[in-house]
Amino acid sequence: MQQRFLPLFHHLKNDNTTPTQGLWVMHSDEPLLHQWLIDACRPQWSANSQFIKRMELTSTKSWLDVVAELNDLSLFGDSTALIVTGNHKPDTKAIARLSAFADDVAGGHSHNHLIWCLPKQDKKSLSTKAIKLFDNQGLIIDGNVYNESVRTDILTAKAQELGLILSPDAWQMLLSHTEHHLLSAYQTLWRTSFLCTHGQMIGVDELEWSLVDGADFTVFHLSDTMLAGNAQKSLAILHHLKRTETAPSIVLWAVAKDVRLILQIQAGKVPSELGIWQSKAYTYEQTARRLCGQGGQWLSSVYDIDRAIKGVSDKDVWQLLTDLVLSVCGVGINEGRY
């Protein structure tokens, strides 16, 4: 059996209880689609107590280890979901054993699931005995993006998943700017989802910020979301800064600057006297009013973080930053453990 990626993706997203099992192979030159397929299967695997395991094919003989894993009883779940990567195809002996496994699944004797992730295969490769086995007794998933229409359909599905609604002009800008690059387009959508309200119509102006060449989340994005009191987005941006190895001292500089400005406004200072841009003055004033009486420990926290950065204290710098960001968002630390 053969199927395109997107219909299967929609099916998996809409039905997260029916077990996924048997032999699946997906071929695509887009690593992102392999990951999205795996992510879409995770709810089914979890609901059916399927233990997830990965194996890398280092030679044709590796398939015997794969078959052995499929036939073994899992110690960690009712069955196994096995993700296999590597280009080595099974030999005749392994094909026979995989066929027997597929028969066991068809007969209800096994609920294990194999996903083999391959790069794009040409017609000759798809006609080999190894791939034909998946066609006859399992599923071949075509994850290739053949044209701009397919790319648009895939990105539309991910935009809906992120709660984004793009205007036709915004879609045109996204597709032309990212030049047929699926990952770049998705990263832009992902950034936009943090900068805009869920369900908001995204026009050209809103999208433009995320489309700046080399755009990425910065401490300035963190400042904006923190001042807006959006704890969830602030934490997501903070985690992104940590993953991208942004220096904690830079993050502290941005957060401490906002903390001091808020405290000074609460003490009666006027934003214009503090060098705050006119376009940001209202935001700072609103934040100062919203957090009135809540910033008593902020400067002490800034001091503790500075000590941790300098190695004077052995406290976790990023955890201290997380706690301070949550506090500036107006969220109690325990409430912020998402």
C-alpha positions in Angstrom: 0.0 0.0 0.0 1.2 3.5 -0.8 0.2 6.8 0.6 1.3 10.5 0.4 2.6 12.1 3.6 -0.1 14.8 4.1 -3.3 12.6 4.1 -1.6 10.2 6.5 -0.5 13.1 8.7 -4.0 14.4 8.9 -5.4 11.0 9.7 -2.9 10.5 12.5 -3.6 14.0 14.0 -7.4 13.3 13.9 -7.2 9.7 15.3 -4.7 9.3 18.2 -6.2 6.1 19.6 -6.1 3.6 16.8 -2.8 1.6 17.1 -0.1 2.1 14.5 1.6 -1.2 13.8 3.3 -3.3 11.1 5.8 -2.3 8.4 6.1 1.4 7.4 8.7 3.0 5.2 8.9 6.7 4.4 11.1 8.1 1.7 11.8 11.8 1.6 14.7 14.3 1.2 13.0 16.4 3.9 14.2 15.3 7.3 11.6 17.6 8.8 8.8 15.4 7.4 10.3 12.3 8.8 10.3 14.0 12.2 6.7 15.2 11.8 5.6 11.7 10.9 7.2 10.4 14.1 5.7 13.2 16.2 2.3 12.5 14.7 2.6 8.8 15.7 3.6 9.6 19.3 0.1 10.0 20.7 -0.9 6.6 19.3 2.2 5.0 20.7 1.6 6.5 24.1 -2.1 5.5 24.1 -1.3 1.9 23.3 1.8 1.6 25.6 4.2 1.2 22.7 7.8 1.7 23.8 9.8 3.9 21.4 13.2 2.7 20.3 15.6 3.8 17.6 18.1 1.7 15.6 20.7 2.7 13.0 21.4 0.4 10.1 25.2 0.0 9.7 25.1 -2.9 7.3 22.6 -5.3 5.7 23.1 -7.6 8.7 21.7 -4.9 11.0 18.3 -6.0 9.7 18.6 -9.2 11.7 18.9 -7.1 14.8 15.8 -5.1 13.8 13.8 -8.3 13.3 14.9 -9.7 16.6 13.8 -6.4 18.3 10.4 -6.7 16.6 10.0 -10.2 17.8 11.1 -9.6 21.3 8.7 -8.8 24.1 9.2 -5.3 25.4 10.2 -4.9 29.1 9.0 -1.3 29.0 5.6 -1.4 27.2 3.0 -3.7 25.8 4.7 -3.5 22.4 7.5 -1.6 20.6 7.6 1.3 18.1 10.9 0.9 16.3 12.3 3.9 14.3 15.0 2.7 11.9 17.4 4.9 9.9 20.0 4.0 7.3 20.1 3.1 3.7 21.1 -0.5 3.9 18.3 -2.7 2.5 17.4 -6.1 4.0 18.7 -9.3 2.2 16.5 -12.3 1.3 16.8 -13.8 4.8 15.8 -10.6 6.5 13.0 -10.0 4.0 11.5 -13.4 4.8 11.6 -12.7 8.6 10.1 -9.2 8.1 7.3 -10.9 6.0 6.6 -13.3 8.8 6.4 -10.4 11.2 3.9 -8.7 9.0 1.8 -11.9 8.9 1.9 -11.9 12.8 0.6 -8.3 12.8 -2.1 -9.1 10.3 -3.1 -12.1 12.5 -3.3 -10.0 15.6 -0.3 -11.8 17.2 2.0 -8.7 17.2 1.3 -5.0 17.8 4.8 -3.8 17.1 5.4 -0.9 14.7 8.4 -0.3 12.4 9.1 3.0 10.7 12.0 2.9 8.3 13.2 6.4 7.3 14.8 6.7 3.9 15.9 9.5 1.6 14.0 9.9 -1.7 13.9 6.7 -3.7 13.8 6.6 -7.5 11.5 4.2 -9.5 14.3 1.5 -9.7 14.8 1.6 -5.9 11.0 1.4 -5.3 10.8 -1.7 -7.4 13.4 -3.7 -5.3 12.2 -6.7 -3.3 12.9 -4.9 0.0 10.6 -2.0 -0.8 8.0 -4.2 -2.5 7.7 -6.0 0.8 6.4 -2.8 2.4 4.1 -2.2 -0.5 2.6 -5.6 -0.3 2.4 -6.1 3.4 2.8 -2.7 4.9 2.8 0.9 3.9 5.1 3.1 1.7 4.8 6.8 2.6 5.8 9.3 -0.1 7.1 12.3 1.8 8.6 14.2 -1.2 7.7 17.8 -1.9 7.4 17.7 -5.7 6.1 21.3 -6.2 5.1 24.5 -4.5 1.5 23.3 -4.2 2.6 20.4 -2.1 4.8 22.6 0.0 2.0 25.1 0.6 -0.4 22.3 1.6 2.1 21.0 4.2 2.8 24.4 5.6 -0.9 25.2 5.8 -1.4 22.1 7.9 1.4 23.2 10.2 0.2 26.8 10.4 -3.2 25.5 11.5 -1.5 23.4 14.1 0.3 26.5 15.4 -3.0 28.5 15.4 -2.0 30.8 12.6 -4.2 32.2 9.8 -2.3 33.9 7.1 -3.7 36.2 4.5 -3.2 35.4 0.8 -0.6 38.2 0.6 1.2 36.9 3.7 1.3 33.4 2.2 2.8 34.8 -1.1 5.4 36.7 0.9 6.3 33.6 3.0 6.7 31.3 0.0 8.7 33.7 -2.1 11.0 34.8 0.7 11.9 31.2 1.8 12.5 30.1 -1.8 11.1 26.5 -1.7 12.9 25.8 1.6 10.5 23.9 3.9 12.5 24.2 7.1 13.1 28.0 6.7 9.3 28.5 6.0 8.3 26.4 9.0 10.8 28.3 11.3 9.2 31.5 10.2 5.7 30.2 11.0 7.0 29.0 14.4 8.5 32.4 15.3 5.3 34.1 14.2 3.2 31.9 16.4 5.1 33.3 19.4 4.8 36.9 18.3 1.1 37.0 17.4 -2.2 36.1 19.1 -3.6 32.6 18.6 -6.2 32.7 15.8 -5.1 36.2 14.7 -5.2 37.0 11.0 -1.5 37.4 10.0 -1.0 40.0 7.3 2.2 41.1 5.5 3.1 43.6 8.3 2.9 40.9 11.0 4.8 38.4 9.0 7.6 40.8 8.0 9.2 40.8 11.4 9.7 37.0 11.3 11.0 37.2 7.8 14.0 39.3 8.5 17.1 37.6 7.1 18.6 35.5 9.8 15.7 36.3 12.1 15.7 34.5 15.4 14.4 35.0 18.9 16.5 37.5 20.7 16.5 39.1 24.2 14.3 41.9 22.7 11.6 39.4 21.9 11.9 38.1 25.4 11.5 41.6 26.7 8.3 42.3 24.7 6.6 39.0 25.7 7.7 39.4 29.3 6.3 43.0 29.5 3.0 41.7 28.0 2.8 39.2 30.9 2.8 36.2 28.5 4.5 33.6 30.7 4.2 30.7 28.3 5.8 32.5 25.3 8.4 34.1 27.5 9.5 30.7 28.8 9.6 29.3 25.2 11.8 32.2 24.1 14.0 31.8 27.1 14.4 28.1 26.4 15.2 28.9 22.8 17.9 31.4 23.9 19.4 28.7 26.1 19.4 26.1 23.3 21.1 28.5 21.0 23.8 29.2 23.6 22.9 32.8 24.1 25.2 34.1 27.0 23.2 34.3 30.2 24.8 37.7 30.9 23.1 39.1 27.8 19.7 37.7 28.9 20.3 39.1 32.4 21.1 42.5 30.9 17.8 42.6 29.1 15.7 41.4 32.0 17.5 43.5 34.6 17.0 46.6 32.4 13.3 46.0 32.3 13.2 45.3 36.0 14.9 48.5 36.9 12.7 50.6 34.6 9.5 49.1 36.0 10.6 49.7 39.6 11.5 53.3 38.7 8.1 53.9 37.1 6.4 52.4 40.1 8.5 54.9 42.2 7.0 57.8 40.3 9.4 58.3 37.4 8.1 59.3 34.0 9.1 57.0 31.1 10.4 59.9 29.0 12.9 60.7 31.8 14.2 57.1 31.8 15.0 57.1 28.1 12.1 54.8 27.2 10.9 55.2 23.6 7.5 56.8 23.2 6.2 53.8 21.4 7.1 51.6 24.4 6.1 54.0 27.2 2.5 52.8 27.4 3.7 49.1 27.7 6.1 49.9 30.5 3.4 52.0 32.4 0.8 49.2 32.0 3.3 46.6 33.3 4.3 48.8 36.2 0.6 49.2 37.2 -0.1 45.5 36.7 2.8 44.4 38.9 2.4 47.1 41.6 3.9 45.7 44.8 5.2 42.5 43.3 8.8 43.4 42.6 10.3 43.4 46.0 12.7 40.6 45.3 13.7 41.4 41.7 16.9 43.3 42.4 18.0 40.6 44.9 17.3 38.0 42.1 19.3 40.0 39.6 22.2 40.1 42.1 21.9 36.3 42.7 22.0 35.6 38.9 25.0 37.8 38.5 26.8 35.9 41.2 25.9 32.6 39.5 27.1 33.8 36.1 30.5 34.9 37.7 30.8 31.5 39.4 30.6 32.9 42.9 27.5 30.8 43.5 26.8 27.2 42.3 23.1 27.9 41.6 21.6 27.1 38.2 21.8 30.3 36.2 19.0 29.4 33.8 16.7 28.3 36.5 17.2 31.6 38.3 16.5 33.5 35.1 13.4 31.4 34.6 12.1 32.3 38.0 12.8 36.0 37.5 11.1 36.0 34.1 8.1 34.3 35.5 7.9 36.8 38.4 8.1 39.8 35.9 5.3 38.1 34.0 3.3 38.2 37.2 3.2 34.4 37.6 4.1 32.6 40.8 7.1 30.2 40.3 5.0 27.1 41.1 2.3 28.3 38.7 4.9 28.6 35.9 6.1 25.0 35.9 4.5 24.1 32.6 
